[in-house]
């Protein structure tokens, strides 16, 4: 489990194709404190550390994971929002994040608004029922609050977020542009409520 509070920005230093991808990520973490087999969220994707040395760690990424995440994520030079797994007793500063990507969104607009950055993101019908004003959502692993929601005629959704300068400065949201794709993870409470509604509808 994670909280969506980013603690480092890593950079993809190398990619080796060996069936799955072996991705080496440069990091500022003290890797002596990172165990092999530990989980690290990489822009919202929970991955397992399979190798490490001072200044970097490596993860294996399956074809399934690549197919379900943002299109340009798995390339040399890509920057990742990094978060180590939550420990019992740690401060829960964001919201509960599992590191399982539910869908991919697309940035529609990015504009300055009152000192913050106003983002509008479009997402598909599989995400739409779980996005609510003032609810939580993880964008590339970052815990954020939804400001407003507009339902689309095709079943999709547009939703707005405000990114304060501090959040932009410590995450990859310091560089955004229309058309950029992002990993989305809905709030775990919304996920369970949605499942309960499905079961209730079947029994009705």
C-alpha positions in Angstrom: 0.0 0.0 0.0 1.0 3.6 -0.7 -0.3 7.1 0.2 0.2 9.0 -3.0 2.8 11.3 -1.4 5.8 11.3 -3.7 9.2 11.1 -2.1 11.6 11.1 -5.1 11.6 11.6 -8.8 13.5 8.8 -10.6 14.6 8.6 -14.2 14.7 5.6 -16.5 18.4 5.0 -17.0 18.2 1.8 -19.1 15.7 -0.7 -20.5 16.6 -4.3 -21.4 14.1 -6.4 -23.3 14.1 -10.0 -22.1 10.5 -11.1 -22.7 9.4 -8.7 -20.0 11.2 -5.3 -19.6 14.0 -5.0 -17.1 13.9 -1.3 -16.3 16.8 0.4 -14.3 15.7 3.6 -12.5 18.1 6.2 -11.2 17.0 7.4 -7.8 18.0 9.5 -4.8 16.9 6.8 -2.4 19.5 5.2 -0.1 19.2 1.8 -1.8 21.0 0.2 1.2 17.6 0.6 2.9 15.7 -0.9 0.0 15.4 -4.7 0.2 15.3 -6.9 -2.9 11.7 -7.8 -3.3 10.5 -4.5 -1.9 7.6 -2.7 -3.6 8.0 0.8 -5.0 5.3 2.7 -6.8 6.6 4.1 -10.1 4.2 6.8 -11.4 1.4 4.8 -9.8 2.5 1.3 -10.8 3.5 -1.0 -8.0 6.7 -2.8 -9.0 9.1 -5.1 -7.3 12.8 -4.4 -6.8 14.8 -7.2 -8.5 18.3 -5.6 -8.5 20.0 -2.6 -7.1 23.3 -0.7 -6.6 24.1 2.7 -5.3 22.1 5.3 -7.2 19.6 2.9 -8.9 17.3 0.0 -8.6 15.8 -2.3 -11.3 12.3 -3.7 -11.8 10.7 -6.2 -14.2 7.7 -4.9 -16.1 5.3 -7.4 -17.8 3.7 -6.9 -21.2 0.3 -6.7 -19.4 1.5 -3.8 -17.3 2.9 -1.9 -20.3 -0.4 -2.4 -22.2 -2.5 -1.0 -19.3 -0.4 2.1 -18.5 0.4 5.5 -20.0 1.8 5.0 -23.6 5.2 6.8 -23.2 6.1 5.7 -19.7 8.5 2.9 -20.6 11.4 4.7 -22.4 14.8 5.8 -21.4 14.8 9.3 -19.9 11.2 9.1 -18.6 10.8 10.5 -15.2 8.9 8.5 -12.5 7.1 9.7 -9.4 8.5 7.3 -6.8 7.0 6.2 -3.4 8.2 3.4 -1.2 5.6 1.2 0.4 3.7 2.4 3.5 5.0 1.1 6.8 2.8 0.5 9.9 2.9 3.7 11.9 3.8 6.0 8.9 1.8 9.2 8.5 -1.1 8.8 6.0 -0.7 12.2 4.3 -2.6 11.4 1.1 -5.1 8.5 0.7 -4.8 4.8 0.4 -3.3 3.9 -3.0 -2.7 0.3 -4.1 -0.4 0.9 -7.1 -2.9 -0.8 -9.5 -3.7 1.3 -12.5 -7.4 1.4 -13.3 -7.1 3.4 -16.6 -5.2 5.9 -18.6 -6.3 9.5 -18.8 -5.4 12.3 -21.2 -4.6 15.9 -20.2 -7.0 18.1 -22.1 -5.7 21.5 -20.8 -3.1 22.9 -18.4 -3.5 26.5 -17.4 -2.3 28.8 -14.6 -5.1 29.7 -12.2 -4.5 31.9 -9.1 -1.0 30.7 -8.6 -1.8 27.0 -9.1 -1.9 24.9 -12.2 -5.4 23.9 -13.3 -5.5 20.6 -15.1 -8.5 19.1 -16.9 -8.2 15.3 -17.6 -10.3 13.2 -19.8 -11.0 9.5 -18.9 -13.0 6.7 -20.3 -16.3 5.1 -19.3 -14.5 2.6 -17.1 -13.3 5.4 -14.8 -16.3 7.8 -15.0 -18.5 6.2 -12.3 -15.8 6.5 -9.7 -14.8 10.1 -10.1 -16.6 12.6 -7.8 -16.1 16.2 -6.8 -14.0 16.5 -3.7 -13.1 12.8 -4.0 -9.6 11.4 -4.2 -7.8 10.1 -7.2 -4.2 9.1 -8.0 -2.6 10.7 -11.1 0.7 9.1 -11.9 0.8 7.9 -8.3 0.1 11.4 -6.9 -2.8 11.7 -4.4 -5.0 14.6 -5.6 -8.5 15.9 -4.9 -11.0 16.2 -7.8 -12.5 19.7 -8.0 -15.2 19.2 -10.5 -16.6 16.6 -12.9 -18.3 16.8 -16.3 -19.9 13.7 -17.7 -19.5 13.1 -21.5 -22.2 11.9 -23.9 -20.1 8.9 -24.8 -20.0 7.7 -21.1 -16.5 9.1 -20.4 -15.7 12.0 -18.1 -13.7 15.2 -17.9 -12.5 16.2 -14.4 -10.6 19.2 -13.0 -7.7 19.4 -10.5 -5.7 22.2 -9.1 -2.0 21.5 -8.6 -0.4 23.8 -6.0 3.2 24.9 -6.7 4.7 22.6 -4.1 3.1 19.6 -5.6 4.3 20.5 -9.1 7.8 21.1 -7.8 8.2 17.7 -6.2 6.5 15.6 -8.9 6.5 15.1 -12.6 3.6 17.5 -12.9 6.1 20.3 -13.2 6.0 19.4 -16.9 2.6 19.0 -18.4 1.0 19.6 -21.8 -2.3 18.8 -23.6 -2.3 15.3 -24.9 0.1 13.8 -22.3 -1.3 10.5 -20.9 -1.3 9.7 -17.2 -2.0 6.7 -15.1 -5.2 6.8 -13.1 -6.1 4.9 -9.9 -9.6 5.4 -8.4 -10.1 5.7 -4.7 -10.3 2.3 -3.1 -13.6 3.3 -1.3 -15.1 4.2 -4.7 -14.0 0.8 -6.0 -15.8 -1.1 -3.2 -18.9 1.0 -3.4 -19.1 0.4 -7.1 -18.9 -3.3 -6.6 -21.6 -3.2 -4.0 -23.9 -1.3 -6.4 -23.3 -3.9 -9.1 -24.3 -6.7 -6.7 -27.3 -4.8 -5.5 -28.5 -4.2 -9.1 -28.2 -7.9 -9.9 -30.3 -8.8 -7.0 -33.0 -6.2 -7.8 
